[in-house]
Structures are given as C-alpha cells and as structure tokens.
C-alpha cells in the first residue's frame, strides 16, 4: 500500500532585511514537525509593495511575526496591507514570551497564536479549511 504524500503549504513568513531570532525560531519549529511540509516565499530585503505582492501572490497563508513590529513597523504594516489586498488569510504569531500583540495589527488577523508548533500548524491547516468552505 502506498503512503499518501502530505501536502506542502506555501507560506509567506514575515522577516526583516536580516535574520532575526523570531524568524529562525519559527522556521525551526515548523521544520521540526515531521509530517508538516512548507515552503517560505518571503525574501529578505525585498520589501517594496510590488516585491511583496510577487512573493505573496501564490501563498496559502501569510504568517506575521508580530514581535518584529517594534523593529520595523512600516514593513509589517506593508506586509499586512499586501496580504489584505491579495485576500490572503493572516495568522499572527504573538511576540515570543508575550501575550499581547503590539498596535492594532491583531485586528486584521484571522487568528492570533502563540509559539507552540502544533498550534501554529493547526492554525494554518484550519484557516485553509475555512477558506475552502467559502
């Protein structure tokens, strides 16, 4: 009997021009889950509206690391604006070690979650299932 191949999720994960602890931590958590496959379409340093649109156009879900908001507020807001324009579901990950999401960016998220790998993956899959139901 052939084993069913698992789906590969296309994600845009917010990041800054340089690698950050939160980005590396999220990639590590997602990569550590054996039966969850994903591709991150975000490209550091490519942050103009047009470049973000190109990176997000084919993704399933946009994952915003809200802990990066204090470092580059305009970039995170631009990523959110592009995701909304492209009608992509947005999952907001709380700043690491905190409960509150900064600013008013929480209001645009389909879901706000913490740093548990299982919860993050469940949020991605459930968000996509909800999108398919519409």
N, C-alpha and C positions, 0 to 999 in steps of 0.2 A: 504494500500500500504506500502510495507516495505521500510525503508530508506536504501539507499546504504551506506555500510560501507566504510569509507575512507581508503586509502592506508596508511600503516605505512612505513616510509622511514628509511632505515638503513644508519646511518651516522657514520663517524669517525670524531670527532671534536678534533683538536689538543689541548693538555693540557700539563702542566708540572707535575713534581712529586707531587706538592702541588696545591691546588685550587688557581685559580687566578681570579681577578676581571673580566677580559675579558671573561673567560670561563663561569663563573657564570652568567654574564650579557647575553651572547648569549643563554645559556640554558633557562634563564628566558624569554627572548624574544620569543624563539621558543615555549616554553611551554604555553605562554600566548595566542597563536593563537588557537582558539577553534577547528577548523577543520583541523589542521595540526598535524599528529601523527608521532613521530620519536623515534628511539632507537639509543643511542650513544654507539658505540662499543669500544671507547677508554678507556684504563685502566691506570690511573696514576701510574707512577713508572715502568711500563712495557714498556721499551723503546728500547730494543735491536732490531736489524733489524728483527730477527726471530719473536720476540713478536709482533712487529708492523705488520708484514706480516699476522700473525694469526688474529690480530684484524681487519685488513682491507680486508681480503680475501672475505668476504661476504657482504661488504657495497655497497651502491649505489653511494655515493658521499663522497669525503674527503673534509672537511671544515678546512682550515688552518687559524688560528687567527694570522695574521702577526705581531700583536703587541707583541707577545711572542718571536719573532725572536731576539730582542735585549737581552732578558733574557737567552735564550738557543739556539743559532744559530745552533749548531750541531744537536740538536734534531729536530728542524723544518726542516732542510735540509734532515735529515734521513727520516722523515715522508713523505716529498715530493718525495724523491728517491723511497721509497717503493710504494707510490701511482702510480708513473710513471711506475715502474716495473710491477705492477699489472694492469696497464692501467685503473686506476680509474679516473673519472673526478675530477678536483680540483677546488674548489671555494675558493678564497682568500678574507678574510674579512680584510679591512683596519684597522690599529691601531685605537682604539677608539679616536675620536676627531681629527683625522688627515686625510689628503687626500692622502699622499704618502705611498706606501708600501716600507719597507726597503730592501736594497740589490737588487739582481737580481731575487728574488723569484717571482716577479709579472709576469715574462715572462712565467712561467710554468703553470699559472692558465688558466682554461677555461674561468673564469670570475672573475673580481675583483669588490667587492661591499662594501657598507658602512653598517651602523648599523640599518637600517630600517627593522623591522621584515618582513613586506610584501615583500620588495625587496629580502631579503635573501631567503624566501620561494619560491618566483617566480624564482629566480636563480636556486635553487635546482630542481624544477619541470621542468623548461625549459631545463636545462642541461641534465636531464634524457630523456626528449622527443627527444632532438637532438641525444643522444646516440642511442636511439631506431631506429631512422631514418637511421642509418648507417648499 
